[in-house]
Amino acid sequence: MTEIVMTPIGKVQKDVSWGEDTSSIVLEKEYVSGLKGLDAVDGTPVLDIKPYYPVYDK
């Protein structure tokens, strides 16, 4: 049986890396993350992060 681990939105286990770009994620307080290198408006919620693949994202 597969173990399912539920984590609250904003709880991050490690850095996220896509090819040459790396976004470091630092937990500032419970359920809030500081994202570096993310193209988004400051203060908006981030529910999902997907990698950028130049081949598919033209």
HTML snippet that shows the backbone in 3Dmol.js (N, CA, C, O; Angstrom):
<script src="https://3Dmol.org/build/3Dmol-min.js"></script>
<div id="view" style="width:600px;height:400px;position:relative"></div>
<script>
const pdb = `
ATOM      1  N   MET A   1       0.842  -1.179   0.000  1.00  0.00           N
ATOM      2  CA  MET A   1       0.000   0.000   0.000  1.00  0.00           C
ATOM      3  C   MET A   1       0.889   1.245   0.000  1.00  0.00           C
ATOM      4  O   MET A   1       1.897   1.287   0.705  1.00  0.00           O
ATOM      5  N   THR A   2       0.520   2.249  -0.782  1.00  0.00           N
ATOM      6  CA  THR A   2       1.288   3.482  -0.881  1.00  0.00           C
ATOM      7  C   THR A   2       0.967   4.404   0.279  1.00  0.00           C
ATOM      8  O   THR A   2      -0.197   4.612   0.621  1.00  0.00           O
ATOM      9  N   GLU A   3       2.014   4.955   0.882  1.00  0.00           N
ATOM     10  CA  GLU A   3       1.822   5.906   1.973  1.00  0.00           C
ATOM     11  C   GLU A   3       1.524   7.283   1.393  1.00  0.00           C
ATOM     12  O   GLU A   3       2.252   7.758   0.522  1.00  0.00           O
ATOM     13  N   ILE A   4       0.470   7.922   1.863  1.00  0.00           N
ATOM     14  CA  ILE A   4       0.104   9.266   1.427  1.00  0.00           C
ATOM     15  C   ILE A   4       0.442  10.227   2.556  1.00  0.00           C
ATOM     16  O   ILE A   4      -0.042  10.077   3.678  1.00  0.00           O
ATOM     17  N   VAL A   5       1.276  11.215   2.249  1.00  0.00           N
ATOM     18  CA  VAL A   5       1.671  12.206   3.245  1.00  0.00           C
ATOM     19  C   VAL A   5       1.032  13.531   2.866  1.00  0.00           C
ATOM     20  O   VAL A   5       1.316  14.078   1.800  1.00  0.00           O
ATOM     21  N   MET A   6       0.180  14.044   3.723  1.00  0.00           N
ATOM     22  CA  MET A   6      -0.493  15.319   3.478  1.00  0.00           C
ATOM     23  C   MET A   6       0.321  16.442   4.104  1.00  0.00           C
ATOM     24  O   MET A   6       0.667  16.375   5.283  1.00  0.00           O
ATOM     25  N   THR A   7       0.628  17.476   3.322  1.00  0.00           N
ATOM     26  CA  THR A   7       1.305  18.649   3.852  1.00  0.00           C
ATOM     27  C   THR A   7       0.451  19.872   3.554  1.00  0.00           C
ATOM     28  O   THR A   7      -0.152  19.955   2.484  1.00  0.00           O
ATOM     29  N   PRO A   8       0.389  20.813   4.472  1.00  0.00           N
ATOM     30  CA  PRO A   8      -0.401  22.021   4.236  1.00  0.00           C
ATOM     31  C   PRO A   8       0.175  22.848   3.091  1.00  0.00           C
ATOM     32  O   PRO A   8       1.358  22.732   2.770  1.00  0.00           O
ATOM     33  N   ILE A   9      -0.661  23.680   2.477  1.00  0.00           N
ATOM     34  CA  ILE A   9      -0.200  24.571   1.418  1.00  0.00           C
ATOM     35  C   ILE A   9       0.890  25.466   1.994  1.00  0.00           C
ATOM     36  O   ILE A   9       0.714  26.055   3.060  1.00  0.00           O
ATOM     37  N   GLY A  10       2.005  25.567   1.299  1.00  0.00           N
ATOM     38  CA  GLY A  10       3.107  26.414   1.741  1.00  0.00           C
ATOM     39  C   GLY A  10       4.198  25.674   2.470  1.00  0.00           C
ATOM     40  O   GLY A  10       5.272  26.238   2.678  1.00  0.00           O
ATOM     41  N   LYS A  11       3.976  24.439   2.868  1.00  0.00           N
ATOM     42  CA  LYS A  11       5.022  23.672   3.535  1.00  0.00           C
ATOM     43  C   LYS A  11       5.877  23.009   2.468  1.00  0.00           C
ATOM     44  O   LYS A  11       5.381  22.220   1.663  1.00  0.00           O
ATOM     45  N   VAL A  12       7.146  23.328   2.467  1.00  0.00           N
ATOM     46  CA  VAL A  12       8.049  22.868   1.421  1.00  0.00           C
ATOM     47  C   VAL A  12       9.131  22.001   2.032  1.00  0.00           C
ATOM     48  O   VAL A  12       9.646  22.303   3.109  1.00  0.00           O
ATOM     49  N   GLN A  13       9.472  20.931   1.347  1.00  0.00           N
ATOM     50  CA  GLN A  13      10.469  19.999   1.850  1.00  0.00           C
ATOM     51  C   GLN A  13      11.885  20.345   1.402  1.00  0.00           C
ATOM     52  O   GLN A  13      12.831  20.115   2.156  1.00  0.00           O
ATOM     53  N   LYS A  14      12.062  20.894   0.191  1.00  0.00           N
ATOM     54  CA  LYS A  14      13.405  21.144  -0.336  1.00  0.00           C
ATOM     55  C   LYS A  14      13.349  22.174  -1.449  1.00  0.00           C
ATOM     56  O   LYS A  14      12.270  22.612  -1.849  1.00  0.00           O
ATOM     57  N   ASP A  15      14.538  22.566  -1.957  1.00  0.00           N
ATOM     58  CA  ASP A  15      14.619  23.505  -3.073  1.00  0.00           C
ATOM     59  C   ASP A  15      14.051  22.874  -4.337  1.00  0.00           C
ATOM     60  O   ASP A  15      14.091  21.655  -4.510  1.00  0.00           O
ATOM     61  N   VAL A  16      13.527  23.710  -5.208  1.00  0.00           N
ATOM     62  CA  VAL A  16      12.958  23.263  -6.471  1.00  0.00           C
ATOM     63  C   VAL A  16      13.940  23.637  -7.571  1.00  0.00           C
ATOM     64  O   VAL A  16      14.378  24.785  -7.642  1.00  0.00           O
ATOM     65  N   SER A  17      14.292  22.684  -8.431  1.00  0.00           N
ATOM     66  CA  SER A  17      15.272  22.942  -9.481  1.00  0.00           C
ATOM     67  C   SER A  17      14.732  22.478 -10.826  1.00  0.00           C
ATOM     68  O   SER A  17      14.229  21.362 -10.955  1.00  0.00           O
ATOM     69  N   TRP A  18      14.845  23.361 -11.843  1.00  0.00           N
ATOM     70  CA  TRP A  18      14.438  23.023 -13.199  1.00  0.00           C
ATOM     71  C   TRP A  18      15.587  23.378 -14.125  1.00  0.00           C
ATOM     72  O   TRP A  18      15.803  24.555 -14.413  1.00  0.00           O
ATOM     73  N   GLY A  19      16.323  22.392 -14.594  1.00  0.00           N
ATOM     74  CA  GLY A  19      17.425  22.639 -15.519  1.00  0.00           C
ATOM     75  C   GLY A  19      18.471  23.554 -14.907  1.00  0.00           C
ATOM     76  O   GLY A  19      19.075  23.227 -13.886  1.00  0.00           O
ATOM     77  N   GLU A  20      18.684  24.715 -15.544  1.00  0.00           N
ATOM     78  CA  GLU A  20      19.690  25.659 -15.067  1.00  0.00           C
ATOM     79  C   GLU A  20      19.144  26.577 -13.985  1.00  0.00           C
ATOM     80  O   GLU A  20      19.921  27.132 -13.207  1.00  0.00           O
ATOM     81  N   ASP A  21      17.825  26.754 -13.914  1.00  0.00           N
ATOM     82  CA  ASP A  21      17.224  27.669 -12.945  1.00  0.00           C
ATOM     83  C   ASP A  21      16.904  26.940 -11.653  1.00  0.00           C
ATOM     84  O   ASP A  21      16.398  25.818 -11.666  1.00  0.00           O
ATOM     85  N   THR A  22      17.200  27.584 -10.549  1.00  0.00           N
ATOM     86  CA  THR A  22      16.865  27.034  -9.241  1.00  0.00           C
ATOM     87  C   THR A  22      16.127  28.095  -8.452  1.00  0.00           C
ATOM     88  O   THR A  22      16.600  29.225  -8.332  1.00  0.00           O
ATOM     89  N   SER A  23      14.984  27.747  -7.919  1.00  0.00           N
ATOM     90  CA  SER A  23      14.229  28.641  -7.052  1.00  0.00           C
ATOM     91  C   SER A  23      14.407  28.160  -5.628  1.00  0.00           C
ATOM     92  O   SER A  23      14.055  27.026  -5.304  1.00  0.00           O
ATOM     93  N   SER A  24      14.944  29.005  -4.785  1.00  0.00           N
ATOM     94  CA  SER A  24      15.079  28.594  -3.392  1.00  0.00           C
ATOM     95  C   SER A  24      13.830  29.011  -2.640  1.00  0.00           C
ATOM     96  O   SER A  24      13.345  30.132  -2.794  1.00  0.00           O
ATOM     97  N   ILE A  25      13.323  28.116  -1.840  1.00  0.00           N
ATOM     98  CA  ILE A  25      12.087  28.347  -1.106  1.00  0.00           C
ATOM     99  C   ILE A  25      12.422  28.340   0.379  1.00  0.00           C
ATOM    100  O   ILE A  25      12.974  27.369   0.895  1.00  0.00           O
ATOM    101  N   VAL A  26      12.089  29.412   1.050  1.00  0.00           N
ATOM    102  CA  VAL A  26      12.401  29.551   2.462  1.00  0.00           C
ATOM    103  C   VAL A  26      11.096  29.754   3.223  1.00  0.00           C
ATOM    104  O   VAL A  26      10.304  30.635   2.888  1.00  0.00           O
ATOM    105  N   LEU A  27      10.879  28.937   4.243  1.00  0.00           N
ATOM    106  CA  LEU A  27       9.688  29.115   5.062  1.00  0.00           C
ATOM    107  C   LEU A  27       9.906  30.281   6.008  1.00  0.00           C
ATOM    108  O   LEU A  27      10.810  30.242   6.843  1.00  0.00           O
ATOM    109  N   GLU A  28       9.082  31.329   5.886  1.00  0.00           N
ATOM    110  CA  GLU A  28       9.217  32.491   6.752  1.00  0.00           C
ATOM    111  C   GLU A  28       8.371  32.334   8.008  1.00  0.00           C
ATOM    112  O   GLU A  28       8.812  32.685   9.102  1.00  0.00           O
ATOM    113  N   LYS A  29       7.171  31.813   7.857  1.00  0.00           N
ATOM    114  CA  LYS A  29       6.306  31.514   8.987  1.00  0.00           C
ATOM    115  C   LYS A  29       5.351  30.411   8.546  1.00  0.00           C
ATOM    116  O   LYS A  29       5.324  30.055   7.368  1.00  0.00           O
ATOM    117  N   GLU A  30       4.590  29.882   9.449  1.00  0.00           N
ATOM    118  CA  GLU A  30       3.741  28.731   9.146  1.00  0.00           C
ATOM    119  C   GLU A  30       2.829  28.995   7.948  1.00  0.00           C
ATOM    120  O   GLU A  30       2.096  29.983   7.919  1.00  0.00           O
ATOM    121  N   TYR A  31       2.883  28.106   6.970  1.00  0.00           N
ATOM    122  CA  TYR A  31       2.054  28.116   5.761  1.00  0.00           C
ATOM    123  C   TYR A  31       2.351  29.280   4.817  1.00  0.00           C
ATOM    124  O   TYR A  31       1.571  29.529   3.898  1.00  0.00           O
ATOM    125  N   VAL A  32       3.442  29.990   5.016  1.00  0.00           N
ATOM    126  CA  VAL A  32       3.813  31.078   4.111  1.00  0.00           C
ATOM    127  C   VAL A  32       5.240  30.830   3.641  1.00  0.00           C
ATOM    128  O   VAL A  32       6.124  30.563   4.455  1.00  0.00           O
ATOM    129  N   SER A  33       5.471  30.918   2.337  1.00  0.00           N
ATOM    130  CA  SER A  33       6.810  30.685   1.787  1.00  0.00           C
ATOM    131  C   SER A  33       7.330  31.947   1.127  1.00  0.00           C
ATOM    132  O   SER A  33       6.553  32.734   0.587  1.00  0.00           O
ATOM    133  N   GLY A  34       8.629  32.142   1.167  1.00  0.00           N
ATOM    134  CA  GLY A  34       9.257  33.201   0.392  1.00  0.00           C
ATOM    135  C   GLY A  34       9.838  32.559  -0.850  1.00  0.00           C
ATOM    136  O   GLY A  34      10.742  31.730  -0.749  1.00  0.00           O
ATOM    137  N   LEU A  35       9.341  32.923  -2.012  1.00  0.00           N
ATOM    138  CA  LEU A  35       9.798  32.318  -3.263  1.00  0.00           C
ATOM    139  C   LEU A  35      10.735  33.275  -3.978  1.00  0.00           C
ATOM    140  O   LEU A  35      10.389  34.438  -4.184  1.00  0.00           O
ATOM    141  N   LYS A  36      11.910  32.805  -4.359  1.00  0.00           N
ATOM    142  CA  LYS A  36      12.875  33.601  -5.095  1.00  0.00           C
ATOM    143  C   LYS A  36      12.950  33.069  -6.520  1.00  0.00           C
ATOM    144  O   LYS A  36      13.087  31.863  -6.728  1.00  0.00           O
ATOM    145  N   GLY A  37      12.862  33.956  -7.491  1.00  0.00           N
ATOM    146  CA  GLY A  37      12.951  33.544  -8.886  1.00  0.00           C
ATOM    147  C   GLY A  37      11.613  33.137  -9.477  1.00  0.00           C
ATOM    148  O   GLY A  37      11.572  32.456 -10.501  1.00  0.00           O
ATOM    149  N   LEU A  38      10.516  33.543  -8.845  1.00  0.00           N
ATOM    150  CA  LEU A  38       9.179  33.193  -9.324  1.00  0.00           C
ATOM    151  C   LEU A  38       8.562  34.397 -10.016  1.00  0.00           C
ATOM    152  O   LEU A  38       8.620  35.508  -9.489  1.00  0.00           O
ATOM    153  N   ASP A  39       7.978  34.196 -11.180  1.00  0.00           N
ATOM    154  CA  ASP A  39       7.324  35.266 -11.921  1.00  0.00           C
ATOM    155  C   ASP A  39       5.870  35.336 -11.470  1.00  0.00           C
ATOM    156  O   ASP A  39       5.004  34.669 -12.036  1.00  0.00           O
ATOM    157  N   ALA A  40       5.604  36.152 -10.441  1.00  0.00           N
ATOM    158  CA  ALA A  40       4.252  36.283  -9.891  1.00  0.00           C
ATOM    159  C   ALA A  40       4.107  37.643  -9.219  1.00  0.00           C
ATOM    160  O   ALA A  40       5.100  38.327  -8.968  1.00  0.00           O
ATOM    161  N   VAL A  41       2.876  38.031  -8.930  1.00  0.00           N
ATOM    162  CA  VAL A  41       2.596  39.283  -8.230  1.00  0.00           C
ATOM    163  C   VAL A  41       2.822  39.067  -6.738  1.00  0.00           C
ATOM    164  O   VAL A  41       2.374  38.068  -6.175  1.00  0.00           O
ATOM    165  N   ASP A  42       3.521  40.010  -6.098  1.00  0.00           N
ATOM    166  CA  ASP A  42       3.844  39.920  -4.676  1.00  0.00           C
ATOM    167  C   ASP A  42       2.584  39.778  -3.821  1.00  0.00           C
ATOM    168  O   ASP A  42       1.638  40.552  -3.967  1.00  0.00           O
ATOM    169  N   GLY A  43       2.577  38.796  -2.938  1.00  0.00           N
ATOM    170  CA  GLY A  43       1.480  38.616  -1.997  1.00  0.00           C
ATOM    171  C   GLY A  43       0.348  37.730  -2.487  1.00  0.00           C
ATOM    172  O   GLY A  43      -0.580  37.453  -1.727  1.00  0.00           O
ATOM    173  N   THR A  44       0.395  37.275  -3.740  1.00  0.00           N
ATOM    174  CA  THR A  44      -0.674  36.408  -4.236  1.00  0.00           C
ATOM    175  C   THR A  44      -0.402  34.962  -3.832  1.00  0.00           C
ATOM    176  O   THR A  44       0.756  34.561  -3.717  1.00  0.00           O
ATOM    177  N   PRO A  45      -1.454  34.177  -3.615  1.00  0.00           N
ATOM    178  CA  PRO A  45      -1.249  32.780  -3.205  1.00  0.00           C
ATOM    179  C   PRO A  45      -0.677  31.933  -4.340  1.00  0.00           C
ATOM    180  O   PRO A  45      -1.031  32.112  -5.505  1.00  0.00           O
ATOM    181  N   VAL A  46       0.204  31.017  -3.984  1.00  0.00           N
ATOM    182  CA  VAL A  46       0.771  30.062  -4.940  1.00  0.00           C
ATOM    183  C   VAL A  46       0.295  28.681  -4.514  1.00  0.00           C
ATOM    184  O   VAL A  46       0.681  28.185  -3.456  1.00  0.00           O
ATOM    185  N   LEU A  47      -0.540  28.064  -5.336  1.00  0.00           N
ATOM    186  CA  LEU A  47      -1.098  26.763  -4.995  1.00  0.00           C
ATOM    187  C   LEU A  47      -0.365  25.610  -5.655  1.00  0.00           C
ATOM    188  O   LEU A  47      -0.406  24.483  -5.160  1.00  0.00           O
ATOM    189  N   ASP A  48       0.303  25.880  -6.765  1.00  0.00           N
ATOM    190  CA  ASP A  48       0.973  24.805  -7.486  1.00  0.00           C
ATOM    191  C   ASP A  48       2.132  25.396  -8.276  1.00  0.00           C
ATOM    192  O   ASP A  48       2.008  26.482  -8.842  1.00  0.00           O
ATOM    193  N   ILE A  49       3.239  24.701  -8.317  1.00  0.00           N
ATOM    194  CA  ILE A  49       4.397  25.142  -9.086  1.00  0.00           C
ATOM    195  C   ILE A  49       4.722  24.056 -10.100  1.00  0.00           C
ATOM    196  O   ILE A  49       4.915  22.892  -9.749  1.00  0.00           O
ATOM    197  N   LYS A  50       4.779  24.456 -11.348  1.00  0.00           N
ATOM    198  CA  LYS A  50       5.090  23.518 -12.424  1.00  0.00           C
ATOM    199  C   LYS A  50       6.444  23.898 -13.027  1.00  0.00           C
ATOM    200  O   LYS A  50       6.778  25.081 -13.088  1.00  0.00           O
ATOM    201  N   PRO A  51       7.217  22.922 -13.467  1.00  0.00           N
ATOM    202  CA  PRO A  51       8.504  23.228 -14.100  1.00  0.00           C
ATOM    203  C   PRO A  51       8.309  23.848 -15.475  1.00  0.00           C
ATOM    204  O   PRO A  51       7.291  23.623 -16.130  1.00  0.00           O
ATOM    205  N   TYR A  52       9.289  24.630 -15.907  1.00  0.00           N
ATOM    206  CA  TYR A  52       9.288  25.239 -17.232  1.00  0.00           C
ATOM    207  C   TYR A  52      10.102  24.363 -18.174  1.00  0.00           C
ATOM    208  O   TYR A  52      11.285  24.122 -17.935  1.00  0.00           O
ATOM    209  N   TYR A  53       9.480  23.891 -19.230  1.00  0.00           N
ATOM    210  CA  TYR A  53      10.146  23.092 -20.247  1.00  0.00           C
ATOM    211  C   TYR A  53      10.120  23.873 -21.558  1.00  0.00           C
ATOM    212  O   TYR A  53       9.063  23.975 -22.179  1.00  0.00           O
ATOM    213  N   PRO A  54      11.250  24.426 -21.997  1.00  0.00           N
ATOM    214  CA  PRO A  54      11.272  25.228 -23.224  1.00  0.00           C
ATOM    215  C   PRO A  54      10.705  24.495 -24.436  1.00  0.00           C
ATOM    216  O   PRO A  54      10.118  25.126 -25.316  1.00  0.00           O
ATOM    217  N   VAL A  55      10.870  23.187 -24.496  1.00  0.00           N
ATOM    218  CA  VAL A  55      10.370  22.419 -25.637  1.00  0.00           C
ATOM    219  C   VAL A  55       8.846  22.504 -25.720  1.00  0.00           C
ATOM    220  O   VAL A  55       8.287  22.616 -26.811  1.00  0.00           O
ATOM    221  N   TYR A  56       8.179  22.452 -24.574  1.00  0.00           N
ATOM    222  CA  TYR A  56       6.720  22.443 -24.543  1.00  0.00           C
ATOM    223  C   TYR A  56       6.120  23.830 -24.364  1.00  0.00           C
ATOM    224  O   TYR A  56       5.002  24.075 -24.817  1.00  0.00           O
ATOM    225  N   ASP A  57       6.834  24.742 -23.715  1.00  0.00           N
ATOM    226  CA  ASP A  57       6.296  26.065 -23.383  1.00  0.00           C
ATOM    227  C   ASP A  57       6.802  27.128 -24.346  1.00  0.00           C
ATOM    228  O   ASP A  57       7.541  28.031 -23.954  1.00  0.00           O
ATOM    229  N   LYS A  58       6.401  27.015 -25.604  1.00  0.00           N
ATOM    230  CA  LYS A  58       6.833  27.995 -26.612  1.00  0.00           C
ATOM    231  C   LYS A  58       5.758  29.012 -26.851  1.00  0.00           C
ATOM    232  O   LYS A  58       5.935  29.918 -27.666  1.00  0.00           O
TER     233      LYS A  58
END
`;
const viewer = $3Dmol.createViewer("view");
viewer.addModel(pdb, "pdb");
viewer.setStyle({}, {cartoon: {color: "spectrum"}});
viewer.zoomTo();
viewer.render();
</script>
